[in-house]
Amino acid sequence: MQYRRHTCQAGARMDGIHDLGGIAGFGPVEIEAGEPVFHDDWERRVLRVAVAAVMAQLYNGGRFRHSIERMDPAHYLTASYYEHWLTGIATLLVELGVATAEELDECAGGVFPRSRPDRGSAPTVEHDRTEAKFAIGDRVRVREWHPPGHTRAPRYVQGKRGVVVRCDGAFSIPDVEAHSDHRRLDPTYSVRFDAAQLWGDGGEPGAVVHVDLWEHYLEDDA
């Protein structure tokens, strides 16, 4: 049985349609030999718009990712990488009042696709945490939770047990960024999981998977 590998595509919640890591039936990730940076010039322009919006501080990375996660599932699965970006940018520009839906529709000569409304909310994290609770070699368990908003804890590791193999310092929690104007720092780790722990008999014997996770997602499993 083949499982879809997890990719952190800037691209609902982390276990929405975009969270394809470990899901059976989608097959392996297809790799295009000699793939160009851009297939068409419009993709280059989308990247320029994205960079301009970030430089103008219209939105942060967490909010951008969540705008893509909110795409209609059928649209998400059939759209290309930069179509995801374009849909997310258009959605945010309308939500922020920079453009109107009518203006976009007029430019497109039809209905300009946008993502569904954001129904998520930021988790309660009262203050920054910069001192790591866990150390290399500690056994941890990923919290099993399914918030209605954004999270960077992939579905296939939620509820699973692993071992901390690297401490990477404190960074802003995307779950908070995606739904508020606040930032909260939290320690991050690389956690090793046995494939058998993640997928049972479907996991390759002896194989391991390393996933970068915020302390916010982890519990002590000693």
Protein Blocks (a to p, Z undefined) as FASTA:
>chain_A
ZZddddddfehjfklmklmghpahjapadddehiafblbfklmmmmmmmmmmmmnomacf
klmmmmmmmpcfklmmmpcfklmmmmmmmmmmmmnomacfklmmmmnopacddddddfbd
cdddfbdcfbdfbdehiacdddddddfbdcfbdfklgopacddfbdebjaddfklmmmcc
bdcddddddddddfklmnommpcghiacdddddfklpccfZZ
